[in-house]
């Protein structure tokens, strides 16, 4: 999917914002939605494929959650989002970026409970904070004008 989408757009930059759903804990699986080792392999694959189109590849870190509302989430009692798992998956993204000399925009520390609509998803204030951090980072690091 990435290959077809990117090829059609001829991107100058590819920005990935992934990981929170992969890190979710599934009671029925007795573990995370995506196994941690597979998650790291998937990150490597994303970088490899993105580099076919551009050398400007950026990763956005994962935001924290309000565990009072996400363990479990109200709309699916099988699924929980826990900050300990999010930190682990976020660190994997950050470490891979460091290893591959790619920009990483930290988000874990950015939002508070008031910025989350349902404990998981950012509300408009949360999205605004995220947009500003991403925009400022891309400009300050001369990735965009």
C-alpha positions in Angstrom: 0.0 0.0 0.0 2.8 2.5 0.9 4.5 1.7 -2.4 1.5 2.6 -4.5 0.5 5.6 -2.5 4.0 7.1 -2.4 4.7 6.3 -6.1 1.6 8.2 -7.2 2.4 11.2 -5.0 6.2 11.5 -5.6 6.8 12.7 -2.1 9.6 15.0 -1.0 9.0 14.0 2.6 7.3 11.0 4.3 6.1 11.4 7.9 5.1 8.4 9.9 2.9 8.6 12.9 2.4 5.0 14.1 2.6 2.7 17.0 -0.2 3.4 19.5 -2.6 0.8 18.1 0.3 -1.7 17.7 1.2 -1.2 21.4 -2.4 -1.8 22.6 -2.9 -4.8 24.9 -5.4 -7.4 23.8 -6.8 -9.6 26.5 -7.7 -12.2 23.9 -4.1 -12.3 22.7 -2.6 -12.1 26.2 -0.3 -9.5 24.7 0.1 -6.6 22.5 -1.8 -6.3 19.2 1.6 -6.4 17.3 4.4 -8.4 18.9 7.2 -6.1 19.9 9.8 -7.8 17.7 7.5 -7.8 14.7 6.8 -4.1 15.4 10.6 -3.3 15.2 10.9 -5.4 12.0 7.9 -3.5 10.5 9.6 -0.2 11.3 12.7 -1.3 9.4 10.5 -2.2 6.4 8.8 1.2 6.5 12.1 2.9 6.4 13.4 0.7 3.6 10.3 1.3 1.5 10.2 5.0 2.2 13.8 5.5 1.2 12.9 4.3 -2.3 11.0 7.6 -2.7 12.8 10.1 -0.5 15.6 10.5 2.0 13.5 12.8 4.0 11.8 10.4 6.4 10.5 11.6 9.7 8.8 9.7 12.6 6.4 11.2 15.1 6.4 9.7 18.5 3.5 8.2 20.3 1.4 10.3 22.8 0.6 9.1 26.3 -2.9 8.1 27.3 -5.2 8.6 30.3 -5.1 5.0 31.7 -8.2 5.7 33.8 -10.1 5.8 30.5 -8.1 3.3 28.5 -7.7 0.2 30.7 -9.9 -1.0 29.1 -11.3 1.3 26.4 -15.0 1.8 26.8 -15.9 0.6 23.3 -14.0 -2.6 23.4 -13.4 -4.4 26.7 -10.7 -6.6 25.1 -8.4 -3.7 24.4 -6.4 -1.6 26.8 -3.8 1.2 26.2 -1.2 1.4 28.9 1.6 4.0 29.1 4.2 1.3 29.9 3.6 -0.3 26.6 3.4 3.0 24.7 6.8 4.0 26.2 8.4 0.8 25.1 7.1 1.1 21.5 7.9 4.8 21.4 11.5 4.0 22.5 11.8 1.5 19.7 10.8 4.1 17.2 13.2 6.7 18.7 16.1 4.1 18.8 15.5 3.1 15.2 15.5 6.8 14.2 18.8 7.3 16.0 20.3 4.2 14.4 19.2 5.4 10.9 20.0 9.1 11.5 16.3 10.0 11.0 14.4 12.8 12.7 12.2 11.8 15.6 9.6 14.2 17.0 8.8 13.4 20.6 5.1 13.5 21.5 5.0 11.4 24.7 5.4 14.4 27.0 3.2 16.8 25.1 -0.4 16.1 25.9 -2.2 16.0 29.3 -5.5 14.5 30.2 -7.4 17.7 29.2 -6.0 17.3 25.6 -7.5 13.8 25.2 -11.1 13.3 23.9 -11.6 9.9 25.3 -8.3 9.1 27.1 -6.7 8.0 23.9 -7.5 10.3 21.0 -6.4 14.0 21.0 -9.2 16.6 21.0 -8.9 19.8 19.0 -6.5 21.4 21.6 -4.4 18.3 21.6 -4.2 18.2 17.8 -3.2 21.9 17.8 -0.4 21.2 20.2 0.8 18.3 18.1 0.6 20.3 14.8 2.6 23.1 16.4 5.3 20.8 17.6 5.6 19.0 14.3 5.6 22.3 12.3 8.2 23.9 14.5 10.4 20.9 14.4 10.2 20.6 10.6 11.0 24.3 10.2 13.8 24.5 12.8 15.5 21.4 11.3 15.1 22.8 7.8 13.1 19.8 6.6 10.5 22.3 5.3 10.5 26.0 4.7 
